Amino acid sequence: MNKVVLMGRLTRNPDVRYSQGERSTCVARYTLAVNRRFRREGDQDADFISCVAFGRQGEFAEKYLKQGTKIVISGRIQTGSYTNRDGIKVYTTDVVVEEQDFAESKAAASGYAGGGYQQQDAYQPAAGYQSQAPAPAPAPAPAAPQPTMTSRPAPSEAVSDGFMTIPEGIEEELPFI
């Protein structure tokens, strides 16, 4: 069985091209930096894996993926070879992407500054977020009035898809709707 599952960050924006012919196909190539679980002194921290996505997966990569995006992919390893301009045979190994999904929220991704995360003292919900579940009790603090966030519609106004409640009006922000 030839099956690969990887989680990592894109090292740069995908290189997207379209094949020639009557039925052109989108081909997106990107490199995924995958952290190693264990590290020996003097070794690198990550492996850089070449990935290629065809068709709809390639179009998804073109539209939604960019440098630094953390994703999870599954696919298969494909090897090949070609002779370069100097007459030297070059061997290639790529992961052909069959599925790809985001591995973090937009809010978490915005905290990524290319070199790592910015540490926060506690979880802070995005501005305008209104939770349906009661929030955990914060540590005792001086009694100060807490602002009420009401920029999102109430749960009764939300659209239910049977899995999660998505407020109306944000469909254009979500790639999976």
C-alpha positions as CSV (number, residue, x, y, z in Angstrom):
1,M,0.0,0.0,0.0
2,N,1.3,3.4,-0.9
3,K,-0.2,6.0,1.5
4,V,1.3,9.1,3.0
5,V,-0.1,11.5,5.6
6,L,1.8,14.7,6.4
7,M,1.3,17.8,8.4
8,G,3.4,20.9,7.9
9,R,3.7,24.4,6.6
10,L,4.1,25.6,3.1
11,T,7.6,27.0,2.5
12,R,6.3,29.4,-0.2
13,N,3.2,30.0,-2.3
14,P,2.2,27.1,-4.6
15,D,3.6,27.2,-8.1
16,V,0.4,26.8,-10.2
17,R,0.3,25.9,-13.9
18,Y,-2.3,24.6,-16.3
19,S,-1.6,21.7,-18.7
20,Q,-2.0,22.3,-22.4
21,G,-4.7,20.7,-24.6
22,E,-8.4,20.5,-25.0
23,R,-9.0,19.6,-21.3
24,S,-6.4,21.7,-19.4
25,T,-5.8,20.5,-15.8
26,C,-4.5,22.6,-12.9
27,V,-1.1,21.4,-11.5
28,A,0.0,23.0,-8.2
29,R,3.4,22.3,-6.8
30,Y,4.5,23.2,-3.3
31,T,7.0,22.2,-0.6
32,L,5.8,21.2,2.8
33,A,8.1,21.7,5.8
34,V,7.3,18.8,8.2
35,N,8.8,19.0,11.7
36,R,10.7,15.9,12.8
37,R,9.4,14.3,16.0
38,F,12.9,13.5,17.3
39,R,16.1,15.5,16.7
40,R,19.7,14.5,17.0
41,E,22.4,17.1,17.7
42,G,23.5,18.7,14.4
43,D,20.5,17.5,12.4
44,Q,17.9,19.7,10.8
45,D,14.5,20.2,12.6
46,A,12.3,19.6,9.5
47,D,12.1,17.7,6.3
48,F,11.1,19.5,3.1
49,I,8.7,17.4,1.1
50,S,7.8,18.1,-2.5
51,C,4.0,17.8,-3.2
52,V,2.0,18.1,-6.3
53,A,-1.8,18.5,-6.5
54,F,-3.8,18.0,-9.7
55,G,-7.3,19.1,-10.8
56,R,-9.6,20.3,-8.1
57,Q,-6.9,19.8,-5.4
58,G,-4.6,22.0,-7.4
59,E,-7.3,24.7,-7.8
60,F,-7.9,24.6,-4.0
61,A,-4.2,25.1,-3.4
62,E,-4.1,28.0,-5.9
63,K,-7.1,29.7,-4.2
64,Y,-6.5,29.1,-0.5
65,L,-2.9,28.1,0.3
66,K,0.0,30.5,0.8
67,Q,3.4,30.5,2.4
68,G,3.2,29.6,6.1
69,T,-0.2,27.9,5.9
70,K,-0.4,24.8,8.1
71,I,-2.1,21.9,6.3
72,V,-2.6,18.2,6.5
73,I,-2.3,16.2,3.3
74,S,-2.8,12.6,2.4
75,G,-1.7,11.0,-0.8
76,R,0.8,8.7,-2.4
77,I,4.5,8.8,-3.1
78,Q,5.5,8.9,-6.8
79,T,9.0,8.6,-8.1
80,G,10.3,9.5,-11.5
81,S,13.3,10.6,-13.5
82,Y,14.3,12.8,-16.3
83,T,17.5,13.9,-18.1
84,N,18.3,17.6,-17.6
85,R,19.9,20.0,-20.1
86,D,23.4,18.9,-19.1
87,G,22.6,15.2,-19.9
88,I,22.5,14.2,-16.3
89,K,19.7,11.8,-15.1
90,V,17.8,13.4,-12.2
91,Y,15.6,11.3,-9.9
92,T,12.5,12.8,-8.4
93,T,10.2,11.9,-5.4
94,D,6.9,13.7,-4.9
95,V,3.8,13.2,-2.8
96,V,0.8,13.3,-5.1
97,V,-1.9,15.0,-3.0
98,E,-5.3,13.2,-2.9
99,E,-6.7,15.2,0.1
100,Q,-5.6,18.4,1.8
101,D,-7.1,20.2,4.7
102,F,-6.3,23.2,6.9
103,A,-4.6,22.2,10.2
104,E,-5.3,25.4,12.1
105,S,-7.9,28.2,12.2
106,K,-7.4,31.5,10.5
107,A,-6.9,33.1,13.9
108,A,-4.1,30.7,14.8
109,A,-2.5,31.2,11.4
110,S,-2.5,35.0,11.8
111,G,-0.4,34.5,15.0
112,Y,2.3,32.7,12.9
113,A,5.0,35.2,11.9
114,G,7.1,33.0,9.7
115,G,9.5,32.1,12.4
116,G,7.2,30.7,15.0
117,Y,4.1,31.5,17.1
118,Q,3.7,34.5,19.3
119,Q,3.1,33.2,22.7
120,Q,-0.1,34.4,24.4
121,D,-0.9,34.2,28.1
122,A,-4.4,32.8,27.6
123,Y,-6.8,32.0,24.8
124,Q,-8.5,35.1,23.4
125,P,-11.4,34.6,21.0
126,A,-11.5,36.5,17.8
127,A,-13.1,39.9,17.9
128,G,-16.9,39.7,17.6
129,Y,-17.0,36.0,18.5
130,Q,-20.0,34.9,20.6
131,S,-19.8,31.4,22.0
132,Q,-22.8,29.2,22.5
133,A,-21.2,27.3,25.4
134,P,-20.5,28.9,28.7
135,A,-16.9,30.1,28.9
136,P,-14.7,28.8,31.7
137,A,-14.5,30.9,34.8
138,P,-11.5,33.3,34.6
139,A,-9.1,33.8,37.4
140,P,-10.3,36.3,40.1
141,A,-9.7,39.8,38.9
142,P,-10.8,43.3,40.0
143,A,-14.5,43.8,39.3
144,A,-14.6,45.6,36.0
145,P,-17.5,45.7,33.6
146,Q,-17.0,43.2,30.7
147,P,-18.0,44.3,27.2
148,T,-20.7,42.2,25.5
149,M,-19.9,41.0,22.0
150,T,-22.9,41.1,19.8
151,S,-21.5,41.4,16.2
152,R,-22.5,37.9,15.2
153,P,-26.1,36.8,14.9
154,A,-27.7,35.0,17.7
155,P,-27.9,31.2,17.5
156,S,-31.5,31.3,16.4
157,E,-30.5,33.3,13.3
158,A,-27.7,30.9,12.4
159,V,-27.8,28.3,9.6
160,S,-27.5,24.7,10.9
161,D,-25.8,22.1,8.7
162,G,-26.2,19.3,11.2
163,F,-22.6,19.4,12.4
164,M,-21.9,23.0,13.5
165,T,-23.7,26.2,13.6
166,I,-22.5,28.7,11.0
167,P,-23.8,32.3,11.2
168,E,-25.3,33.6,8.1
169,G,-23.2,36.0,6.0
170,I,-19.8,34.4,6.4
171,E,-20.1,31.8,3.6
172,E,-17.6,33.8,1.4
173,E,-14.9,33.3,4.1
174,L,-15.2,29.5,4.3
175,P,-13.7,27.4,1.5
176,F,-15.6,24.3,2.4
177,I,-19.2,25.5,1.9
